[in-house]
Amino acid sequence: MSRPILEVIALDPRDARAAQDGGADRLELVTDMAADGLTPPLETFTAVRDAVDIPVRVMLRATDGFSAGDAADLSALCDTARALAAEGASEFVLGFLTDDGRADLTAVSALADAIGPRARWTFHRAIDRAADRDALRKQLADLPGLDTYLTAGSASGVDDGLATLVAEAGRPDEPGYEPRIMVGGGLQLKHLPVLRGAGISAFHIGGAARPDGWTGPVDAGAVRTWRSALDA
């Protein structure tokens, strides 16, 4: 089995360096965790880009929730995505739902077009609030660049979504299930044996990397604990 991927949420270059020092393989770069993570300023991306040599996935999300807003909001977010891509961003995190809980293909397709066909991207935890997870996966199956679903298996977190994650991990050859499952959202060390046993090989932490909570920075030692557990 290949070495598991460990992704850590970073808010700034200090977080990014600590995550890399602790053994993170990849960063999810966001701002405003009070809104569960929004698109960071362009200057934050460039500073983080220059501070580390591990991949950085940049959040594309302008407001709290899973709506892309109106046409003007979407157009502005696409402009931001193009600006980030022009500065070298090639990996992103995005995902929007319609009012009835389906994937918002208009918004997601527009952003996929804005970042370009060679960019890689994660559909984030909007899947955990979808009306039908299977239908959402099939809606998105043909979009270029989608290589990861960030999911807890449940809107309430991994404790409640564990069975769903294990079941979905057993369907890698079905249409819509080819992207990697990256588990995040209430993930705890106690969950790793079951998830690893199911063949899941990507994990995402945020608060678990910050012993002092979201008001404090990423701690390299906390990240190292996760790295060691995944490599055991």
Sequence and secondary structure as in RCSB ss.txt:
>XXXX:A:sequence
MSRPILEVIALDPRDARAAQDGGADRLELVTDMAADGLTPPLETFTAVRDAVDIPVRVMLRATDGFSAGDAADLS
ALCDTARALAAEGASEFVLGFLTDDGRADLTAVSALADAIGPRARWTFHRAIDRAADRDALRKQLADLPGLDTYL
TAGSASGVDDGLATLVAEAGRPDEPGYEPRIMVGGGLQLKHLPVLRGAGISAFHIGGAARPDGWTGPVDAGAVRT
WRSALDA
>XXXX:A:secstr
    EEEEEESSHHHHHHHHHHT SEEEE B GGGT B   HHHHHHHHHH SS EEEE  SSSSS   SHHHHH
HHHHHHHHHHHTT  EEEE  B TTSSB HHHHHHHHHHH TT EEEE GGGGG S HHHHHHHHTT TTEEEEE
E SSTT HHHHHHHHHHHHT TTSTT  SEEEE SS  GGGHHHHHHTT  EEEESGGG TT TTS   HHHHHH
HHHHHH 
